Amino acid sequence: MTETPWQAVALRCYRSEGRHYHTEHHIRAMLSLFAPVRHEAHDAQALEAAIWFHDAVYDPKADDNEARSAALAREQLVLAAWPLDRVERVCTLIEYTATHDIPPGDVDAALLMDLDLSILGAPPATYDAYTTQIRAEYAHVPDPAFKAGRLGFIRHMQARSHIYQTHTFRARFETRARANLAREAQTLGEPDAAGA
């Protein structure tokens, strides 16, 4: 399939050096999972664009990747003559991925978060590959700091009443995601992770 000019810009970002997990494969996997639930979206076009751009800017040493990704999306979609209200909606969706915390009732945001976190519910071998790729992206971070940060993320996910916001993704991924997170926490040295 031929990409639009704005999709081509996004792809160049995902194909840049230094990426291990946040690559074109991540986007293609999300788009593949989105296809069968596309009908659930309120604005499927905006949600698809948010998928394409949500990790377009990815610098593991920076803390403003989501804002910069949204800015790139805004620039490219304005050039593509998208309506400004839809462009802003795309940017809002992208910015939600900074924390994965969203307002209640926002179906498109819920779908985007679930798509982005779907890797947590992958089969164990795929999940382990993902954690290896994430570690490679943060190779500049010493082990103790990386482990602490990763355990913080795991605890944040485990503390949620549901990792996944939508019934579709919850039914498909929730149980395995919790098992993967507990297993990773144990690997990182969390003594009571198995009972979490």
C-alpha positions in Angstrom: 0.0 0.0 0.0 1.3 3.4 -0.9 1.7 5.8 2.0 0.4 9.3 2.0 3.1 12.1 2.3 2.4 12.5 6.0 2.6 8.7 6.6 5.9 8.7 4.7 7.2 11.4 7.1 6.2 9.3 10.1 7.8 6.2 8.7 11.1 8.0 8.2 11.0 8.8 11.9 10.3 5.1 12.9 13.1 3.9 10.6 15.7 6.2 12.2 18.8 4.7 14.0 18.8 4.0 17.7 15.3 2.6 17.8 14.7 -1.0 18.9 11.0 -1.2 20.0 9.5 2.1 18.9 9.9 1.3 15.2 7.8 0.8 12.2 7.0 -2.7 13.4 5.3 -1.2 16.5 3.1 1.0 14.4 2.2 -1.7 12.0 1.3 -4.0 14.9 -1.0 -1.3 16.3 -2.6 -0.7 12.9 -3.2 -4.4 12.5 -5.0 -4.6 15.9 -6.9 -1.4 15.1 -8.4 -2.7 11.9 -10.9 -5.1 13.5 -12.1 -2.5 16.1 -12.0 0.5 13.8 -15.8 0.6 13.8 -15.7 1.2 17.6 -14.0 4.6 17.1 -15.8 7.9 17.1 -13.3 9.4 14.7 -11.4 6.6 13.2 -9.4 8.9 10.9 -8.1 11.0 13.7 -7.3 7.9 15.8 -5.4 6.3 12.9 -3.3 9.4 12.5 -2.6 9.4 16.2 -1.3 5.8 15.9 1.0 6.9 13.1 2.5 9.8 14.9 2.3 9.0 18.6 6.0 7.9 18.8 7.3 9.7 15.8 9.7 11.7 18.0 11.4 9.3 20.4 14.4 10.4 22.3 14.9 8.2 25.5 16.9 11.1 27.0 14.0 13.6 26.6 10.8 14.1 28.5 8.8 15.9 25.8 8.5 13.2 23.1 4.7 13.2 23.1 4.5 17.0 22.8 7.1 17.0 20.0 5.3 14.1 18.2 2.0 16.0 18.4 3.8 19.1 17.0 5.1 17.0 14.1 1.6 15.6 13.5 0.1 19.1 13.6 2.6 20.4 11.0 2.1 17.4 8.6 -1.7 17.2 8.8 -2.0 21.0 8.3 0.1 20.6 5.2 -2.2 17.8 4.2 -5.2 20.3 4.5 -6.9 18.4 7.3 -9.6 20.3 9.2 -8.0 22.1 12.1 -10.4 20.6 14.7 -9.5 17.1 13.6 -5.7 18.0 13.7 -6.1 19.2 17.2 -7.9 16.1 18.2 -5.0 14.0 16.8 -2.6 16.0 18.9 -4.7 15.6 22.0 -4.8 11.8 21.6 -1.0 11.7 21.1 -0.4 13.8 24.2 -2.4 11.3 26.3 0.2 8.6 25.6 2.6 10.5 27.9 0.8 9.0 30.9 -1.8 6.6 29.5 -4.3 8.4 31.8 -7.4 9.6 29.9 -10.7 11.3 30.7 -13.6 9.0 31.3 -15.8 8.3 28.3 -13.2 9.1 25.6 -13.6 6.1 23.4 -10.9 7.0 20.9 -8.4 7.7 23.6 -9.2 4.4 25.3 -8.6 2.6 22.1 -5.3 4.3 21.5 -4.1 3.5 25.0 -5.1 -0.1 24.7 -3.5 -0.4 21.3 -0.3 1.1 22.6 -0.2 -1.2 25.7 -1.2 -4.3 23.8 2.4 -5.5 23.9 2.0 -6.1 27.6 -0.5 -8.9 26.9 1.7 -10.5 24.2 2.8 -14.1 24.5 5.8 -14.4 26.9 8.5 -14.7 24.3 7.2 -11.6 22.5 7.0 -9.8 25.8 10.5 -10.7 26.7 11.7 -9.5 23.3 9.9 -6.2 23.9 11.6 -5.8 27.3 15.0 -6.5 25.7 14.3 -3.8 23.0 13.2 -1.3 25.6 16.5 -1.9 27.6 18.5 -1.4 24.4 16.7 2.0 23.8 17.7 3.0 27.3 21.3 1.6 27.1 22.6 5.0 28.4 20.8 4.4 31.8 22.7 2.5 34.4 21.1 -0.8 35.6 19.9 0.4 39.0 18.2 3.5 37.6 16.7 1.5 34.7 15.3 -1.2 37.1 13.8 1.4 39.4 12.1 3.2 36.5 10.9 0.0 35.0 9.5 -1.2 38.4 7.8 2.1 38.8 6.0 1.6 35.4 5.1 -2.0 36.4 3.7 -0.9 39.7 1.7 1.9 38.1 0.2 -0.7 35.6 -0.5 -3.2 38.4 -2.2 -0.6 40.6 -4.8 0.1 38.0 -8.2 -1.6 38.3 -7.9 -2.5 34.7 -4.8 -2.1 32.4 -7.0 -2.0 29.4 -9.8 0.5 29.0 -12.0 -1.3 26.5 -13.9 -4.6 27.0 -12.4 -6.0 23.7 -8.8 -5.5 24.8 -9.4 -6.4 28.4 -10.9 -9.7 27.5 -8.0 -10.4 25.1 -5.0 -9.1 27.0 -5.6 -8.3 30.7 -4.8 -11.7 32.3 -1.7 -12.3 30.3 -0.5 -8.6 30.7 -0.7 -9.0 34.5 1.2 -12.3 34.4 3.9 -10.7 32.1 4.3 -7.7 34.4 4.5 -9.8 37.5 7.1 -12.1 35.9 9.2 -9.1 34.7 9.0 -7.5 38.2 10.4 -10.8 39.7 13.2 -10.8 37.1 14.0 -7.2 38.1 14.3 -8.3 41.7 10.9 -7.4 43.1 10.6 -10.1 45.8 6.8 -10.2 46.2 6.0 -9.7 42.5 4.5 -13.1 42.1 1.8 -12.3 44.5 1.1 -8.9 43.0 
